[in-house]
């Protein structure tokens, strides 16, 4: 039996940046507050909590005047920055640069749509931290759609600017775009619609988009895939399902304790991979458990 870890698995750049910022602050202060889990992986959150990282929600910010709070890679809406300023809270902004650029696009699109009576549409998971931050750029007026067919709330007689959460499926986003185009065509009833009536922006992170192709190649080269991911990771669930479509012997776990011996019995080559929120050290622990 051989056990291999996917070379392309592990934290994305935005998560690496956020964790590095947290570790740097904790090395000097031994205490830091973070708005929500710094990454959707309980094992990594626990490791950082042992170093002094305290996970808080927005309500807790009222009780932390003068403290230091980390904004994670998912980003935050403008209201969070305003609250921090009112409470005298120092912010360490670790928002992913790709998310920051997307926030700017949504803000610009919102101002444009305001001037023409249009609407901002965001393809993403409702309640997800990144989506909340993006919606804040549109004064919380954006229409959030979670699937390609979830388009009932869109008014196809009004201009549309469409954006996607950075970690969504490129295939699903393409299908959503086609569904919106078809609905606009039916609404217009054959009349000409200007090219700027509906604009869809390519805002899916290339790291996530390319990850699917890399994962397909990896899954085809092993007999079983152990997919390591936090249960609440959107990216993890998307990549796990993608991997399982390629390799039916794919199993998702959050920790080495969840391994089942029957999954690997009789298998010659076992592959370990994970989400962009899965730490490398956790995959190494899974490998050691399998080898043991």
LOBA-873955 format. One line per 8 residues: number of its first residue (from 1); their letters; for each residue z, x, y of C-alpha. Coordinates in Angstrom, 3 decimals. Each point is the difference from the previous one (the first is absolute). Layout:
% LOBA-873955
NUM) A) Z,X,Y ~ ...
% end
This chain:
% LOBA-873955
1) XXXXXXXX) 0.000,0.000,0.000 ~ -0.804,1.188,3.533 ~ 1.390,-1.481,3.210 ~ -1.884,0.443,3.289 ~ 0.773,-1.063,3.552 ~ -2.832,-1.196,2.212 ~ -0.679,2.754,2.555 ~ -0.964,-2.617,2.594
9) XXXXXXXX) 3.149,-2.091,-0.411 ~ 2.930,0.135,2.370 ~ 0.882,-0.653,3.607 ~ -2.722,-0.630,2.544 ~ -0.016,1.965,3.261 ~ 1.806,-2.715,1.965 ~ 2.901,-0.168,-2.447 ~ 0.257,3.802,-0.186
17) XXXXXXXX) 0.219,0.085,3.804 ~ 2.736,-2.674,0.108 ~ 2.120,1.611,-2.707 ~ -0.336,3.425,1.623 ~ 1.193,-1.494,3.302 ~ 2.991,-1.573,-1.740 ~ 0.935,3.193,-1.852 ~ -0.264,2.057,3.181
25) XXXXXXXX) 2.348,-2.332,1.866 ~ 2.435,-0.224,-2.914 ~ 0.169,3.776,-0.318 ~ 1.708,0.170,3.388 ~ 1.829,-3.326,0.340 ~ 0.744,-1.133,-3.599 ~ -0.587,-3.588,1.154 ~ -3.077,-1.995,0.971
33) XXXXXXXX) -0.935,-3.671,0.151 ~ -3.363,-1.283,-1.237 ~ -1.575,-3.387,0.675 ~ -0.670,-1.202,-3.522 ~ -0.580,2.139,-3.090 ~ -1.709,3.207,1.068 ~ -2.296,-0.383,-3.005 ~ -0.427,-2.747,-2.597
41) XXXXXXXX) 1.640,2.021,-2.727 ~ 3.666,-0.530,-0.859 ~ 0.474,3.428,-1.538 ~ -1.170,1.801,3.143 ~ 2.020,-2.331,2.232 ~ 3.089,0.776,-2.079 ~ -0.622,3.757,0.223 ~ -0.185,-0.171,3.791
49) XXXXXXXX) 3.000,-2.310,0.229 ~ 2.053,2.672,-1.736 ~ -1.034,2.320,2.830 ~ 1.243,-2.500,2.596 ~ -2.904,-2.374,0.642 ~ 1.179,-3.568,0.689 ~ -2.484,-2.852,-0.399 ~ 0.424,-2.722,2.629
57) XXXXXXXX) -1.778,-3.143,1.191 ~ -0.925,-0.945,3.548 ~ 3.172,-2.033,0.549 ~ 2.089,3.115,-0.589 ~ -1.631,1.767,2.950 ~ 2.150,-2.082,2.346 ~ 3.039,1.780,-1.442 ~ -1.379,3.552,0.288
65) XXXXXXXX) -0.118,0.875,3.705 ~ -0.625,3.684,0.522 ~ -0.815,0.647,-3.663 ~ -3.180,1.487,-1.479 ~ -2.341,-2.264,-1.962 ~ -3.075,0.989,-1.987 ~ -3.153,-2.113,0.099 ~ -1.672,0.427,-3.382
73) XXXXXXXX) -3.706,0.492,-0.737 ~ -0.707,-3.761,-0.082 ~ 0.474,-0.237,3.775 ~ 1.766,-2.562,2.161 ~ -0.971,-2.691,2.528 ~ 0.494,0.589,3.755 ~ 3.166,-2.117,-0.068 ~ 1.794,2.678,-2.032
81) XXXXXXXX) -0.654,2.657,2.631 ~ 1.147,-2.390,2.720 ~ 3.226,-0.735,-1.896 ~ 0.676,3.709,-0.489 ~ -0.452,0.644,3.712 ~ 2.409,-2.796,0.920 ~ 2.651,1.313,-2.405 ~ -0.443,3.663,0.899
89) XXXXXXXX) -1.097,0.842,-3.536 ~ -1.896,3.220,-0.615 ~ -3.048,-0.568,-2.186 ~ -1.609,2.472,-2.357 ~ -3.465,-1.494,-0.323 ~ -1.500,0.906,-3.385 ~ -2.713,-2.666,0.092 ~ -3.000,1.153,-2.007
97) XXXXXXXX) -2.798,1.171,2.368 ~ -2.443,-2.257,-1.838 ~ 2.261,-3.002,0.591 ~ 0.437,0.984,3.658 ~ -3.772,0.062,0.458 ~ -0.255,-3.419,-1.665 ~ 2.713,-1.409,2.271 ~ -2.035,1.140,3.015
105) XXXXXXXX) -3.121,-1.693,-1.384 ~ 1.865,-3.266,-0.564 ~ 1.439,0.140,3.523 ~ -3.459,0.565,1.483 ~ -1.478,-2.757,-2.147 ~ 2.719,-2.417,1.043 ~ -0.683,0.630,3.705 ~ -3.713,-0.480,-0.603
113) XXXXXXXX) 0.517,-3.254,-1.908 ~ 2.358,-1.291,2.687 ~ -2.820,0.257,2.532 ~ -2.488,-1.984,-2.122 ~ 2.244,-2.488,-1.800 ~ -0.306,1.858,-3.293 ~ 2.443,0.904,-2.755 ~ 1.371,3.058,-1.754
121) XXXXXXXX) 0.104,-0.153,-3.800 ~ 1.960,2.488,-2.114 ~ -0.584,0.388,-3.737 ~ 3.361,0.971,-1.455 ~ 3.155,-0.971,-1.801 ~ 2.015,-2.512,1.995 ~ 3.396,1.418,0.902 ~ -1.045,3.599,-0.700
129) XXXXXXXX) 1.398,2.467,2.549 ~ -3.425,1.338,0.971 ~ -1.380,-3.514,0.487 ~ 2.979,-0.981,2.151 ~ -0.647,3.041,2.167 ~ -3.702,-0.818,0.288 ~ 0.658,-3.632,0.856 ~ 2.334,1.162,2.748
137) XXXXXXXX) -2.976,1.675,1.665 ~ -1.559,-3.462,0.257 ~ 3.115,-1.596,1.482 ~ 0.757,-1.396,-3.494 ~ -2.985,-2.334,0.248 ~ -2.246,1.558,-2.650 ~ -1.123,-2.012,-3.006 ~ 1.258,1.704,-3.180
145) XXXXXXXX) -2.110,-0.463,-3.136 ~ 1.210,1.360,-3.322 ~ -3.015,-0.530,-2.285 ~ -3.786,-0.169,0.467 ~ 0.144,-3.778,-0.435 ~ 2.962,-0.529,2.334 ~ -2.129,-0.975,3.007 ~ 0.987,-3.597,0.758
153) XXXXXXXX) 1.904,1.017,3.142 ~ -3.022,1.667,1.618 ~ -2.015,-1.936,2.584 ~ -3.604,0.959,-0.712 ~ -1.223,-1.471,3.272 ~ 1.878,2.689,1.971 ~ -0.607,3.784,0.169 ~ 1.845,2.080,-2.591
161) XXXXXXXX) 1.257,3.564,-0.182 ~ 1.027,0.932,-3.546 ~ 2.268,2.885,-1.055 ~ 1.558,0.989,-3.317 ~ 3.394,1.368,-0.915 ~ -0.642,3.651,-0.842 ~ 1.015,-0.318,-3.660 ~ -2.051,-3.037,-1.023
169) XXXXXXXX) -2.809,0.012,-2.553 ~ -3.396,0.933,1.428 ~ -1.675,-2.348,-2.477 ~ 2.150,-2.955,1.079 ~ -0.603,0.811,3.670 ~ -3.765,0.041,-0.539 ~ 0.223,-3.378,-1.752 ~ 2.050,-1.411,2.892
177) XXXXXXXX) -2.615,1.175,2.485 ~ -2.757,-1.706,-1.977 ~ 2.020,-3.234,-0.226 ~ 0.533,-0.025,3.758 ~ -3.678,0.679,0.685 ~ -1.001,-2.860,-2.304 ~ 2.440,-2.378,1.703 ~ -1.274,0.962,3.446
185) XXXXXXXX) -3.566,-0.664,-1.157 ~ 0.966,-3.454,-1.237 ~ 1.888,-0.729,3.220 ~ -2.921,1.059,2.201 ~ -2.349,-2.264,-1.993 ~ -2.970,2.282,0.442 ~ 0.525,0.817,3.671 ~ 0.006,3.658,1.028
193) XXXXXXXX) 3.348,1.769,0.154 ~ 0.258,3.221,1.991 ~ 0.702,3.275,-1.786 ~ 3.288,0.338,1.856 ~ 1.249,-3.444,-1.070 ~ 1.533,1.431,-3.162 ~ 0.958,3.662,-0.266 ~ 1.783,1.421,-3.066
201) XXXXXXXX) 1.535,3.443,0.386 ~ 0.285,2.517,-2.825 ~ 3.740,0.644,0.166 ~ 0.907,0.674,-3.643 ~ 1.451,3.475,-0.439 ~ -2.568,2.293,-1.632 ~ 2.782,1.563,-2.063 ~ 0.689,-3.410,-1.564
209) XXXXXXXX) -3.685,-0.873,-0.384 ~ -0.865,3.328,-1.635 ~ 3.110,-0.169,-2.156 ~ -1.510,-2.775,-2.100 ~ -2.985,2.145,-0.978 ~ 2.240,2.971,-0.800 ~ 2.273,-2.221,-2.043 ~ -2.911,-1.367,-2.022
217) XXXXXXXX) -1.040,3.499,-1.039 ~ 3.570,0.917,-0.897 ~ 0.611,-3.157,-2.054 ~ -3.176,0.479,-2.017 ~ 1.145,3.461,-1.062 ~ 3.302,-0.996,-1.621 ~ 1.153,-2.263,-2.831 ~ 2.790,-1.692,1.934
225) XXXXXXXX) 0.958,-0.136,3.671 ~ 3.582,-0.178,1.231 ~ -0.279,-1.301,3.570 ~ 3.084,0.819,2.055 ~ 0.613,-2.155,3.062 ~ 2.599,-1.921,1.920 ~ -0.039,-3.688,-0.883 ~ -0.482,-0.975,3.647
233) XXXXXXXX) -2.936,2.323,0.729 ~ -3.185,-1.902,0.910 ~ -2.047,3.132,-0.528 ~ 1.681,0.522,-3.366 ~ -0.831,-3.455,-1.315 ~ -3.616,0.292,1.166 ~ -0.521,3.425,-1.618 ~ 1.843,-1.020,-3.169
241) XXXXXXXX) -2.261,-3.011,-0.509 ~ -3.046,2.146,0.712 ~ 1.168,2.574,-2.525 ~ 0.750,-2.633,-2.639 ~ -3.566,-1.338,0.315 ~ -1.241,3.473,-0.945 ~ 2.622,0.906,-2.618 ~ 1.602,-2.960,-1.777
249) XXXXXXXX) 2.864,2.218,-1.175 ~ 1.475,0.183,3.493 ~ 3.682,-0.705,0.627 ~ 1.862,-0.201,3.293 ~ 3.534,1.363,0.399 ~ 2.325,0.796,2.900 ~ 2.143,2.589,-1.775 ~ 0.048,2.074,-3.219
257) XXXXXXXX) 2.599,-2.403,-1.415 ~ -2.662,-2.705,-0.264 ~ -2.183,1.966,-2.423 ~ -0.637,-1.653,-3.372 ~ -0.527,2.330,-2.947 ~ -2.544,-2.292,-1.646 ~ -2.375,0.457,2.957 ~ -0.561,3.654,-0.848
265) XXXXXXXX) 0.460,0.121,-3.766 ~ -3.118,1.429,-1.647 ~ -1.693,0.798,3.321 ~ -1.464,3.483,0.461 ~ -0.327,0.157,3.784 ~ 2.343,-1.769,2.390 ~ -0.754,-0.223,3.701 ~ 2.547,-0.517,2.765
273) XXXXXXXX) -1.069,-1.224,3.407 ~ 1.333,-2.158,2.799 ~ -0.328,-1.606,3.398 ~ -0.293,1.773,3.343 ~ 3.709,-0.795,0.381 ~ 1.027,1.698,-3.266 ~ 1.680,3.418,0.338 ~ -1.286,2.861,-2.111
281) XXXXXXXX) 3.507,0.858,-1.179 ~ 0.361,-3.448,-1.564 ~ -3.225,0.407,-1.975 ~ 1.294,3.381,-1.176 ~ 3.165,-1.708,-1.269 ~ -2.125,-2.528,-1.886 ~ -1.917,2.846,-1.623 ~ 3.213,1.721,-1.080
289) XXXX) 1.289,-3.233,-1.494 ~ -3.230,-0.520,-1.963 ~ 0.003,3.575,-1.294 ~ 3.655,-0.334,-0.991
% end
